[in-house]
């Protein structure tokens, strides 16, 4: 028996940093995937390979339940999923598992969550368990705790369910219905620099404490922007989506979350015809997200490369989340 599972990465369209204070945000699944191939074998082992890192682990099944089992750190989230599945569904078969992702790591695009989501789905199906999306998302979320400590849950939710998600800290998420996915084409561009998310979150927190009376309405405005953008998506008003993305970027810029290179990329994208362009993720470097039309894809990509982006990719918003294919032969 062999199982192939794939789960999409994600982009934050609006709400970065503001969701910490319980304002709504909007995220979407995009056509970059983490993929897991699992097949049943005869040996009494579980073999896991991380293709991107050229690393692997061979685990004796008898050792799997030993919580002191020593594996490379990159495999610990997957061991967590295996153990959680065992507790609920019983003994696992011997398996050969390979993991691959075309989502850039540490880029704010949800690579680790997509990988955990695809892994969880593959393991459940190899046990012939029903593909319960809520269960998949929960398994991935628990694995994400090993990677990120206190994950928001946004990444695994988007990877599991797909589409466009509106999320709020105290209210969970809703998946927007009746979206014109064909019109949602984004270009991602990497600035080539990174800053740790926790440092940026702390930077914003200190600024908020310093100017409390300014920040309360500012955060509410950011929340209203997310609501307005979700409305524009439902109505298919792509021009409004682009305008609201530009406003969102301005708000993030005002918090000191942009860089000179990010600004060069944002303005290069707009100049080349993007309807909107902004930071996506924590900022301080990382990725920008540009909303384009079919006739501006090439021009925006060329201009971003000319402006010094280290990686440029056109992506579509994916309506479906994790997908699994089972070959029982």
N, C-alpha and C positions, 0 to 999 in steps of 0.2 A: 504493500500500500504506500502511496506517495501523495503528499499534500503540498500544494503551492499556495501561499497567501501573500497578498500585497496590501499595503496601507499607505494612504497619501500623507504628504507633509502638509504644513499649514502656513498661512500668512495672517498676521494681524492687520486688519484694514483700519480700524480705529480703536482707541481705548487704552493704548499702551500707558502704563503707570497709573492712569486714572482709575482702573479697575480695582486697584489696591484699596481705594476709598469707597468701594461699592458703587461706582458708576458703571453703566453698561459699556460693553465693547463689542466689536464685530470681528469675527475671524472666518476664514474660508479654507477648505481643503483645495490643494492645488496638485497639478499633474507631475509631481515628483514623488517617487515611491521607494519605500523600504520593502524588501521582498524576502520571504523565508521559504525554503524548500526543506521539507522533512519527509524522510522515508523510513519505514520499518526495516530493521536488519536482524540477523540471527545472533550476533554477538551480544554478550551480557553487558553492554556499555551504551552510553549516550555520547556521541561525538558531535561537538558543536564547532563550526568554523565561521569566523567573521572575515568575509572575503576582503572587505575594504581595508582591514588592518593586517591582513595576512597572518592571522593568529588563530589558534585552535586549542581546544581542550578535549581530552578523553576522560570521561567520568564513569567509573564502575557503578553500576546501578546500586550495589550494596552500600556504596559510599555517599550516594546522593542525599540520604537523610541525615548525614552527619553535618550539623550546622557549622562545623569547623573546617569543612572542605575548603581546600585552598585552590582558588582559580584566579586567573587574571581579572583585574577589576572590571574590564569591559564585559565580562560574562556574568557578573553577579546579578544584574537585573533578570537575566534569563534563568538562572538557577532559582531565583525567587519565584518566577512564574511556574517552573516545573514543580517546585515544592507545594505551592498553593493549589495547583491542579491535582497533585497527588492526594492532598488532604481531602479534597472534595470528591474526586472521581476514582480514586484507587490507583493501583500500580500502573506505571507507565511501561510501554513496550521499549525494547532496545531501538534506538533511532540514530540516524545520521542526519544532522541538521546544518544547513548552510544559510548564512545571513548576508544580505547585500543591500546597500542603500545608494540611490543616486541623489539623495538629499544631502547637501553640504553639511558637515558636522559643525556644531557650535556656531550656527549662523542665524539662530532664531526661527528656523523653519520647521522645528519639531522633529528632527531626525531621530532622536532617542525614543520619543513616544511612538512614532510611526513604526519603528523597529520592534518595540515591545508589543504594540498592537498586532502586528502581523505575526509575531512569534506566538502570542497567546491564542490567536485564531487558529494557527496551524496545529498547535498542540491539542486544542479541544477537538478539532476535526479528526485528527489521527486516532483519537480515542472513540470516534464515532459519536461524540457528544453533539448536541444541537448547538448551532452557532448562535448563541444568545449574545446579542451585541452589548447588552448591559453588563454581562459577565466578562466579555472581552475587555470592555473599557475599564472595569474595576481591576482586573488582573494587570492591565497595562499601567494603571494609576499607581498601584502598589509597587510595581517595578520601578516606576519613575521616582518614587521616594528614595530609592537607593542612589539614583543618579543625581537628583536635584534637591533632596532633603524635604522641602515643602512645595511641591509642584502645585500650580493653580488648578490643574485638571483640564485646562483648555486644550492642550495639545492632544492628549489621548482621546478626548471627546470628539474633536474634529477628525482625527485619523480614523476613529471607529465609525462615525455616522456620516461623515462627508458633508458636502454642501456648504451653505453659509450659516453660521451659528451666531446668535446674539446671546451673550453671557453676562451674568451679573453675580457677584460673589455670594450674596445671600439668597439668590433665587434660582441658581442653576442656569440652564441654557434652554433655548428653543431653536429649532432648525427652521429657517425661513422657507416657506412653501411658494410655489409658482414663480420661481426665479427664472429669468431668461439667461440660462448659463452660457448660451452661445455668444452673448454680448460681453461676457466677462473674461477679457484677455489681459493678463498682467505681464509685465517684464520685471524680472528681478535682476538687480545689479549689486555686486559685492564691492564695498569700498576698500577692502583689503586690510582693514584694521579692526580690532576688537577691544572692548572693555568689559570687565565682569559686570553682570547684571546687578549683583548685590551692591556693588559700589555705586552704580547709577541710581538704584532705588534709594539708597541712603542719601545721596546727593539731593534728590528731589524731596525726600522727607525733611531734611534740614531746611531747605528753602521754604517748604510749606509751614514749618514751625515758625520761621522768622517773619513770614508775611501771612499770618492766619486769615485775616479779614479779606485779603486779596484772593487767597486760594480757595476759599469756600465757594464763591460764585464762579470762579475759574473752573473748578472741577465739575460743578453742575453744568456749566456751558459745554464742557467736553462730553458729559453724559448725554445732553440734549443733541449734540452733534452726532453721536452714535445712533440715537433713535431716528434722527432725520435721515441718516445715511441708509439705515435699514428700510425706511419708508421709500427712499429713492430706488433701492434695489427691487423692492416689491413692485413698484410702478414701472420699472424698466427705464427710469430716467438716468441714463448713463452719464449725461453731462453734469447733473447734480452730484452724482457719486464722485466724479473727478474734482469738482469744486470743493466738496466737503473734505476730500483727501488733502487738498492743498491747505485748507484751513487747519486741519488736524496737524499737518506738518509744522505749520506756523506756531501752533501751541506747544508742540514738543521742542521746537527750536528755542522758544522763549524760556524753557526750563533748562537750557544749556545742554541738551541731549544730542545736538548735531555736531558735525565737524566740518572743517573746510572742504574735505573731499566729498562728504555727503552732500553739501550744498552745491558743489560743482556737478555732481551726478543728478541731483534733483532738477536743477535748472537746465542741464543738458537735455534731460528727458522732456521737459516741458517745451523747450525751444524746438525740439524735433517733432512735436505734435502730440505728446502725451496729454490726455485729458486731465490727469492729476498725477502727482508724484510726491512721495513722502518716505520718511523713515518707516520701516516695519520692524517691530521688536523693541528691545530696550534702548537702542540708540548708542551713542558714543562710538560710532563706526558701524560695522555690520552691513546689513542690506538696505537698499531702497526698493520701493514697490511703485511701479508706474502703470497706470491704467491706459491702455491703448485701444485703437480700433484696428481692424484687419489691414487697412491701407497705411498705417503708421508703424507696424511692427518692425519692418526692416530699418526704417529711418531712425527710430528710437534706439534700436539695438546698436546700430553703427555709431550713433552719437555718444552713447554711453561707453562703448569701447574706446572711442577717441578721447573721451574725458578721463580715461584711466581706470575704469572698472576692471577688476581682476577676474570676474566671472559674470557673464550675462546670459540670461535664459528666459525665453518666452514660455509662459505657462497658462493653462486654462483652469478655471474653477471646476472641480470635480463634484458632481452631484452625489456620487456614491462614495462611501468610506471603504472599510476593509472588505476585500473580496477573497474568496477561497475556491480553489479548484481541486477536486479529489479524483485521483486515479487509483482504483481498487485492484488493478491488475499487477 
